[in-house]
Structures are given as structure tokens and as C-alpha cells.
Amino acid sequence: MAPQPIIALMYDFDNTLSTEDMQDYSFIPSLGLSVPAFWQLANEFGRRERMDGILAYMFTMIREAHRCGRPLTRHQLTEAGRDIRLFPGVEGWFGRINAFGASLGVTVEHYIISSGLKEILEGCSIGAEFKEIFASEFYYGEDGEAAWPKLAVNYTSKTQFVYRINKGVLDVSDDKTLNDSMPDDSKRVPFTNMIYLGDGLSDVPCMKMMQSYGGASIAVYKEMGQSVKDLLERGRVDYIYPADYREGTGLDRTVKNIIRKMATADALSEENARQLQMIRRSEELSGQITLEQMDR
């Protein structure tokens, strides 16, 4: 029996599934800083040193934690994940969407592609819902303290992880397999079976990638603003909705409709392949019969 087709839902996290940036809930306040003050420090440091913005904020986290006499550890960050607040309906979303996909004969998988921190995401209430979390991450020394960036995910490098999902190469240290040539029909998740959900300009590279390769993209928002309208009006995203994941909302209905369309396309493709296989088998049998007749 052939395996079920896979549909991948890929999410940014901050302001897409969570109501704020993940560091803002409890980590930054634990440093004795206001949220604006921390990000001002990180951004000014990055500009002054001409540093990638993600690396700049990761360095600032280590520096400010040491300043407070609280060296940065994995446990500290994972605990911070427990304070994340999610948009309405997020916690029940995954089981509901998985069941909907199963009713159509497809497997739905969920992935995070975020510039936030994997350690915080692993500690949040929905951390176990994802097949893989691609996010920035620290390397920890023998003393358990954050020592170096293990992975930094910026806005443009997010697209790398779409390719990893496409090919099924989820180990970020495996670049060789990722770059190996692979026939389209052997890729684990076709681009046409992908949906990307994000909240703004930082997600545009992945959203445009979906449009270019036949997937779907959705921008969610807390409040309707001109930047969100521009995403739709300029053709950078397929749909825009309030970040409300409860059953029956516009977002819920549209994602289900996209999955239904993808499942139907997969079923038609499988039927086409089945018929071609039947024709070839029939031709092979016909050829065998002709040879047997000649032998007589």
C-alpha cells in the first residue's frame, strides 16, 4: 500500500502563533530590562558592529545575562517558554487540522521556521506538536552555559529550511544530501503540498517561494495595518487573516480548503499513475502473448 501524501504546514512563530516575541514574556524582564530597552541595545550593537541582527540579539542575551550574574543556560530558556501566550485556538489547532487531513487521506505535518530560539520553543505548551523546529539555537559548553551560536536563522536563510522539508533532509548539519540532485517525484513533500503562515515582511522570502513553486501562503495579523494590506495588494501573499485559529474562522476554513484542494490533486495524480501502470502492464502482457504465439 502506497504511503499517504504529506502536506506540510510551516509557521513563523513570533506574532504568528504567539502574541509577542518569545523573549518578551519573561526572559527580558528577568534581566531587569524593559522590552524596548533590550531590543534597542541589541539593535544598536548590531548596527555599530555591522553584525547580522540575529547574532546581535543572541550575543546581547549572553552579555546581559552575565551582567545580571545569571549565566545563560538551556534550562533558563526552556523555562521561559512556559510563559508564552498563544493566539486564540492555537492549542487545539494541530489535532483538529491533523484529523481533517486524515479524513481526506493525507498526513499533515507541522514545522516551525523561526528567527527566535529553539530552546524557548521547546519549552512552550505546543512544542511537541512539530515534526521539526528550525530556529536559532545556542551551543552550550561543559559548564552548561551558552557559549556560541549553534544556528542563526535570519529572514533570508529561512528558505533553506523549506528545501529541507521538501527533500526530507531535516538534519541541519547535513548539507551534502540537501544539495544533492533529487528527482521531483522522489522528494518527500512536494512544494505544491506546502502552506506557509507568517506575519510580516520577514516572511516574504518564504511566502514568495510558495507562490513560485505552487504552494500557498497566508499572512496573519493582530491588527489590520497598511503593511499587511500591502502584502496582499502587491502579490506577496495569497491570503490575509486575523490570527484567530479557532474552528470556523476565516483562517481555519481557508487552510482546510487549501488542504482539500491539495488532497484532491494528490488523489488525481495517483489515479493517473495507476492508469498508466495498468496500460503498461497490459502492453507487457500483450507482448508476452504475441511472443508465445510466435513460439508455437
Secondary structure, DSSP 8 states (H G I E B T S, - for coil): -----EEEEEE--BTTTBSS-GGGTTHHHHTT--HHHHHHHHHHHHHHHT--HHHHHHHHHHHHHHHTT---BHHHHHHHGGG--B-TTHHHHHHHHHHHHHHTT-EEEEEEEEEEEHHHHHHSTTGGG-SEEEEEEEEE-TTSBEEEEEE---TTTHHHHHHHHHHT---TT-HHHHHS---GGG-SS-GGGEEEEE-SGGGHHHHHHHHHHT-EEEEEESS--HHHHHHHHTTS-SEEEES--STTSHHHHHHHHHHHHHHHHHHHHHHHHHHHHHHHHHHHHHHHHHHHHHH-
